[in-house]
Amino acid sequence: MQRLAGLFAVVPASGLLSISFFVLFAIRRTDSRPLKAFGYVVCTFLWIAASLVLGSGAYHIAKGTPMMCSMMKKMKMEQKMHGPVEEKGPVKKDYGMKHGARQ
């Protein structure tokens, strides 16, 4: 079942391709050459993004491990290399007063 999670990449890819369809439809209705060129560039980027989304989904189906597991393994490896991350609290300022001095 985990391997089939890559099939959910179809949803954003189909959204991107449907947006590109409407951009191409708008390009056909306009007469301005710069606007047509811009529309073709936008469609090209949308198609590239859709192919990347579908490609990553296919990769995760073929690899067999879900994305979150591989990301968690990567984070654990980084923690082993660098040690745990320490959170720093607010810095207290001394303002030149000695310990035990009256205020």
PyRosetta script that sets phi, psi and omega in degrees:
from pyrosetta import init, pose_from_sequence

init()
pose = pose_from_sequence("MQRLAGLFAVVPASGLLSISFFVLFAIRRTDSRPLKAFGYVVCTFLWIAASLVLGSGAYHIAKGTPMMCSMMKKMKMEQKMHGPVEEKGPVKKDYGMKHGARQ")
pose.set_psi(1, -35.4)
pose.set_omega(1, -179.7)
pose.set_phi(2, -64.2)
pose.set_psi(2, -33.0)
pose.set_omega(2, -178.6)
pose.set_phi(3, -68.0)
pose.set_psi(3, -29.5)
pose.set_omega(3, -177.2)
pose.set_phi(4, -80.6)
pose.set_psi(4, -2.7)
pose.set_omega(4, 177.9)
pose.set_phi(5, -64.8)
pose.set_psi(5, -22.8)
pose.set_omega(5, 176.6)
pose.set_phi(6, -67.3)
pose.set_psi(6, -18.0)
pose.set_omega(6, 177.8)
pose.set_phi(7, -67.7)
pose.set_psi(7, -20.6)
pose.set_omega(7, 178.6)
pose.set_phi(8, -68.9)
pose.set_psi(8, -8.0)
pose.set_omega(8, 175.7)
pose.set_phi(9, -68.8)
pose.set_psi(9, -15.2)
pose.set_omega(9, 179.5)
pose.set_phi(10, -67.1)
pose.set_psi(10, -31.9)
pose.set_omega(10, -175.9)
pose.set_phi(11, -65.2)
pose.set_psi(11, -55.1)
pose.set_omega(11, 178.7)
pose.set_phi(12, -68.1)
pose.set_psi(12, -31.3)
pose.set_omega(12, 178.9)
pose.set_phi(13, -65.6)
pose.set_psi(13, -41.0)
pose.set_omega(13, 178.4)
pose.set_phi(14, -68.2)
pose.set_psi(14, -32.3)
pose.set_omega(14, 174.6)
pose.set_phi(15, -64.0)
pose.set_psi(15, -44.5)
pose.set_omega(15, 178.7)
pose.set_phi(16, -64.3)
pose.set_psi(16, -40.6)
pose.set_omega(16, -179.9)
pose.set_phi(17, -69.8)
pose.set_psi(17, -33.6)
pose.set_omega(17, 177.2)
pose.set_phi(18, -71.1)
pose.set_psi(18, -34.5)
pose.set_omega(18, 174.4)
pose.set_phi(19, -63.3)
pose.set_psi(19, -41.4)
pose.set_omega(19, 179.2)
pose.set_phi(20, -65.2)
pose.set_psi(20, -33.0)
pose.set_omega(20, 176.2)
pose.set_phi(21, -61.3)
pose.set_psi(21, -44.8)
pose.set_omega(21, -179.0)
pose.set_phi(22, -70.1)
pose.set_psi(22, -31.2)
pose.set_omega(22, 175.2)
pose.set_phi(23, -66.5)
pose.set_psi(23, -43.4)
pose.set_omega(23, 177.7)
pose.set_phi(24, -64.5)
pose.set_psi(24, -36.8)
pose.set_omega(24, 176.8)
pose.set_phi(25, -63.0)
pose.set_psi(25, -41.1)
pose.set_omega(25, 178.8)
pose.set_phi(26, -68.9)
pose.set_psi(26, -33.6)
pose.set_omega(26, 178.6)
pose.set_phi(27, -63.8)
pose.set_psi(27, -40.6)
pose.set_omega(27, -179.2)
pose.set_phi(28, -63.7)
pose.set_psi(28, -26.9)
pose.set_omega(28, -176.2)
pose.set_phi(29, -89.0)
pose.set_psi(29, -12.3)
pose.set_omega(29, -176.4)
pose.set_phi(30, -98.2)
pose.set_psi(30, 157.2)
pose.set_omega(30, 179.9)
pose.set_phi(31, -109.1)
pose.set_psi(31, -9.4)
pose.set_omega(31, -175.8)
pose.set_phi(32, -78.4)
pose.set_psi(32, 124.6)
pose.set_omega(32, -179.6)
pose.set_phi(33, -66.1)
pose.set_psi(33, -43.5)
pose.set_omega(33, 178.9)
pose.set_phi(34, -63.8)
pose.set_psi(34, -35.5)
pose.set_omega(34, 178.8)
pose.set_phi(35, -68.9)
pose.set_psi(35, -36.5)
pose.set_omega(35, 176.1)
pose.set_phi(36, -65.5)
pose.set_psi(36, -42.8)
pose.set_omega(36, 179.2)
pose.set_phi(37, -62.9)
pose.set_psi(37, -42.4)
pose.set_omega(37, 177.8)
pose.set_phi(38, -62.8)
pose.set_psi(38, -39.8)
pose.set_omega(38, 178.7)
pose.set_phi(39, -63.5)
pose.set_psi(39, -40.3)
pose.set_omega(39, 177.9)
pose.set_phi(40, -66.4)
pose.set_psi(40, -36.5)
pose.set_omega(40, 177.1)
pose.set_phi(41, -65.6)
pose.set_psi(41, -43.0)
pose.set_omega(41, 178.4)
pose.set_phi(42, -62.5)
pose.set_psi(42, -43.1)
pose.set_omega(42, 178.5)
pose.set_phi(43, -63.3)
pose.set_psi(43, -38.7)
pose.set_omega(43, 177.8)
pose.set_phi(44, -61.8)
pose.set_psi(44, -45.1)
pose.set_omega(44, 178.1)
pose.set_phi(45, -64.6)
pose.set_psi(45, -37.8)
pose.set_omega(45, 177.5)
pose.set_phi(46, -65.1)
pose.set_psi(46, -40.3)
pose.set_omega(46, 178.5)
pose.set_phi(47, -67.5)
pose.set_psi(47, -38.2)
pose.set_omega(47, 177.1)
pose.set_phi(48, -64.3)
pose.set_psi(48, -43.3)
pose.set_omega(48, 179.2)
pose.set_phi(49, -63.9)
pose.set_psi(49, -41.4)
pose.set_omega(49, 178.7)
pose.set_phi(50, -64.4)
pose.set_psi(50, -39.5)
pose.set_omega(50, 179.2)
pose.set_phi(51, -69.0)
pose.set_psi(51, -34.4)
pose.set_omega(51, 176.0)
pose.set_phi(52, -66.6)
pose.set_psi(52, -41.0)
pose.set_omega(52, 178.5)
pose.set_phi(53, -64.0)
pose.set_psi(53, -46.6)
pose.set_omega(53, 179.0)
pose.set_phi(54, -65.7)
pose.set_psi(54, -38.0)
pose.set_omega(54, 178.3)
pose.set_phi(55, -64.7)
pose.set_psi(55, -40.9)
pose.set_omega(55, 179.0)
pose.set_phi(56, -68.5)
pose.set_psi(56, -35.4)
pose.set_omega(56, 175.8)
pose.set_phi(57, -64.3)
pose.set_psi(57, -43.5)
pose.set_omega(57, 177.9)
pose.set_phi(58, -64.4)
pose.set_psi(58, -37.9)
pose.set_omega(58, 178.4)
pose.set_phi(59, -62.7)
pose.set_psi(59, -43.9)
pose.set_omega(59, -178.7)
pose.set_phi(60, -71.3)
pose.set_psi(60, -28.8)
pose.set_omega(60, 173.6)
pose.set_phi(61, -68.2)
pose.set_psi(61, -44.0)
pose.set_omega(61, -178.1)
pose.set_phi(62, -69.9)
pose.set_psi(62, -37.3)
pose.set_omega(62, -177.9)
pose.set_phi(63, -72.5)
pose.set_psi(63, -38.8)
pose.set_omega(63, 175.6)
pose.set_phi(64, 93.5)
pose.set_psi(64, -7.2)
pose.set_omega(64, 177.5)
pose.set_phi(65, -107.8)
pose.set_psi(65, 137.9)
pose.set_omega(65, 178.7)
pose.set_phi(66, -68.6)
pose.set_psi(66, 159.2)
pose.set_omega(66, -176.0)
pose.set_phi(67, -62.9)
pose.set_psi(67, -41.5)
pose.set_omega(67, -175.7)
pose.set_phi(68, -65.1)
pose.set_psi(68, -36.2)
pose.set_omega(68, 179.8)
pose.set_phi(69, -65.9)
pose.set_psi(69, -42.5)
pose.set_omega(69, 179.7)
pose.set_phi(70, -67.0)
pose.set_psi(70, -35.0)
pose.set_omega(70, 177.9)
pose.set_phi(71, -68.9)
pose.set_psi(71, -38.4)
pose.set_omega(71, 179.4)
pose.set_phi(72, -67.3)
pose.set_psi(72, -39.6)
pose.set_omega(72, 177.3)
pose.set_phi(73, -62.6)
pose.set_psi(73, -40.6)
pose.set_omega(73, 179.5)
pose.set_phi(74, -63.5)
pose.set_psi(74, -42.2)
pose.set_omega(74, 179.9)
pose.set_phi(75, -66.5)
pose.set_psi(75, -38.0)
pose.set_omega(75, 178.4)
pose.set_phi(76, -65.1)
pose.set_psi(76, -38.6)
pose.set_omega(76, 178.2)
pose.set_phi(77, -64.4)
pose.set_psi(77, -39.7)
pose.set_omega(77, 179.3)
pose.set_phi(78, -67.1)
pose.set_psi(78, -36.6)
pose.set_omega(78, 178.4)
pose.set_phi(79, -67.9)
pose.set_psi(79, -35.9)
pose.set_omega(79, 177.8)
pose.set_phi(80, -66.2)
pose.set_psi(80, -36.2)
pose.set_omega(80, -178.3)
pose.set_phi(81, -74.8)
pose.set_psi(81, -42.2)
pose.set_omega(81, -172.8)
pose.set_phi(82, -104.1)
pose.set_psi(82, -9.5)
pose.set_omega(82, -177.4)
pose.set_phi(83, 85.9)
pose.set_psi(83, 170.5)
pose.set_omega(83, -178.8)
pose.set_phi(84, -67.3)
pose.set_psi(84, 150.3)
pose.set_omega(84, 180.0)
pose.set_phi(85, -82.2)
pose.set_psi(85, 126.6)
pose.set_omega(85, 179.6)
pose.set_phi(86, -98.1)
pose.set_psi(86, 133.7)
pose.set_omega(86, 177.0)
pose.set_phi(87, -91.7)
pose.set_psi(87, 134.6)
pose.set_omega(87, -179.9)
pose.set_phi(88, -99.2)
pose.set_psi(88, 131.7)
pose.set_omega(88, 178.8)
pose.set_phi(89, -83.5)
pose.set_psi(89, -174.7)
pose.set_omega(89, 179.3)
pose.set_phi(90, -66.5)
pose.set_psi(90, 144.3)
pose.set_omega(90, -178.7)
pose.set_phi(91, -83.0)
pose.set_psi(91, 128.8)
pose.set_omega(91, 177.9)
pose.set_phi(92, -93.7)
pose.set_psi(92, 130.8)
pose.set_omega(92, -178.2)
pose.set_phi(93, -95.2)
pose.set_psi(93, 144.8)
pose.set_omega(93, -176.2)
pose.set_phi(94, -89.0)
pose.set_psi(94, -31.4)
pose.set_omega(94, -178.0)
pose.set_phi(95, 55.8)
pose.set_psi(95, 28.3)
pose.set_omega(95, 173.0)
pose.set_phi(96, 79.4)
pose.set_psi(96, 4.8)
pose.set_omega(96, -179.0)
pose.set_phi(97, -88.6)
pose.set_psi(97, 140.0)
pose.set_omega(97, 178.2)
pose.set_phi(98, -83.0)
pose.set_psi(98, 157.7)
pose.set_omega(98, 177.0)
pose.set_phi(99, -69.4)
pose.set_psi(99, 133.0)
pose.set_omega(99, 179.7)
pose.set_phi(100, 88.3)
pose.set_psi(100, -5.1)
pose.set_omega(100, 179.5)
pose.set_phi(101, -76.9)
pose.set_psi(101, 147.7)
pose.set_omega(101, 179.0)
pose.set_phi(102, -75.8)
pose.set_psi(102, 148.9)
pose.set_omega(102, -179.6)
pose.set_phi(103, -100.2)
pose.dump_pdb("model.pdb")
